[in-house]
Amino acid sequence: MSKKKQEEALEKMMRLDEKDEIYQLTLKGLLYLSTGDDELSREILDKIELYLRRNHAKGGHPGIVLNLDTNNFEFVTLKHSEDE
């Protein structure tokens, strides 16, 4: 997604009226949409959670983020800022 399209999408989100509906997609929901199988989605989610706990939780909180530059999901360790 180009920088201009990202900015346009952000502007559109900021202009939402009260009548507009906002949806939140969870990782489990995304997996279910991809697999179509609730049990398989839960199994995949459990394995991802285990991977994150083992490899990305040292000194922070494990997370999955969407890199808007590459449009790829990445495993990361989220840390609290020192300002808080």
LODOMAR-43118 format. One record per residue (C-alpha): y, z, x; residue number from 1. Coordinates in steps of 0.02 Angstrom, whole numbers, plus 32768, in hexadecimal, padded with zeros to 4 digits. Layout:
<atoms>
ATOM    yy    zz    xx  seq
ATOM     Y     Z     X  NUM
...
</atoms>
This chain:
<atoms>
ATOM    yy    zz    xx  seq
ATOM  8000  8000  8000    1
ATOM  80A8  7FCF  8048    2
ATOM  8132  804C  8066    3
ATOM  819D  7FFC  7FDD    4
ATOM  8110  8008  7F5D    5
ATOM  80F5  80BF  7F8C    6
ATOM  81AE  80E3  7F72    7
ATOM  81AE  8088  7ECA    8
ATOM  8115  80EA  7E90    9
ATOM  8168  818D  7EC4   10
ATOM  8208  815F  7E67   11
ATOM  81A4  8134  7DCC   12
ATOM  8149  81DC  7DD4   13
ATOM  81EE  8238  7DE0   14
ATOM  822F  81E2  7D42   15
ATOM  819F  8219  7CD4   16
ATOM  81D1  824A  7C25   17
ATOM  8182  82DC  7BC8   18
ATOM  8120  8261  7B5D   19
ATOM  80CC  8214  7BF6   20
ATOM  801E  8253  7C1D   21
ATOM  7FEF  828A  7CCC   22
ATOM  7F3B  828E  7D04   23
ATOM  7EF0  82E7  7D98   24
ATOM  7E53  82A1  7DE7   25
ATOM  7DE5  831D  7E43   26
ATOM  7D6F  82EF  7ECF   27
ATOM  7CDC  8316  7E5D   28
ATOM  7D26  82A1  7DDA   29
ATOM  7D40  8219  7E5A   30
ATOM  7C8C  822A  7E95   31
ATOM  7C4E  8225  7DE2   32
ATOM  7CB0  8185  7DC1   33
ATOM  7C62  8139  7E5C   34
ATOM  7BAF  8170  7E40   35
ATOM  7BA3  8183  7D83   36
ATOM  7B2B  8215  7DA0   37
ATOM  7B67  82C9  7D8A   38
ATOM  7AD9  8316  7DEF   39
ATOM  7AF1  829D  7E80   40
ATOM  7BAE  82BD  7E7C   41
ATOM  7B90  8379  7E8B   42
ATOM  7B15  8360  7F1B   43
ATOM  7B91  82F2  7F7A   44
ATOM  7C1E  836F  7F58   45
ATOM  7BB2  83FE  7F9A   46
ATOM  7B8C  839F  8039   47
ATOM  7C44  8374  8054   48
ATOM  7C73  842B  8039   49
ATOM  7BF0  8463  80B6   50
ATOM  7C2E  83E3  8135   51
ATOM  7CE2  841B  811E   52
ATOM  7CB5  84D3  8131   53
ATOM  7C52  84B3  81D0   54
ATOM  7CC8  8439  8226   55
ATOM  7D79  844B  81E2   56
ATOM  7D94  84FF  81AD   57
ATOM  7DB5  854C  8257   58
ATOM  7E64  8594  8253   59
ATOM  7E94  854B  81AC   60
ATOM  7E57  8506  8107   61
ATOM  7DE9  846A  80FB   62
ATOM  7E2D  83D9  8099   63
ATOM  7E1D  8321  8072   64
ATOM  7EBD  82BA  8074   65
ATOM  7EE5  8205  804E   66
ATOM  7F3C  81B4  80E2   67
ATOM  7FB9  8141  808E   68
ATOM  7FCF  80DA  812C   69
ATOM  7F16  80AA  8133   70
ATOM  7EE2  80CD  807E   71
ATOM  7E4E  8131  80C1   72
ATOM  7E18  81E1  8099   73
ATOM  7E16  8256  812F   74
ATOM  7DCD  8303  814C   75
ATOM  7E53  837B  818C   76
ATOM  7E76  8432  81AC   77
ATOM  7F0D  846F  814C   78
ATOM  7F70  84FC  819B   79
ATOM  7FF8  856B  8156   80
ATOM  80A2  8549  81A0   81
ATOM  80F1  85D3  8206   82
ATOM  818A  85D4  8193   83
ATOM  812B  8620  8100   84
</atoms>
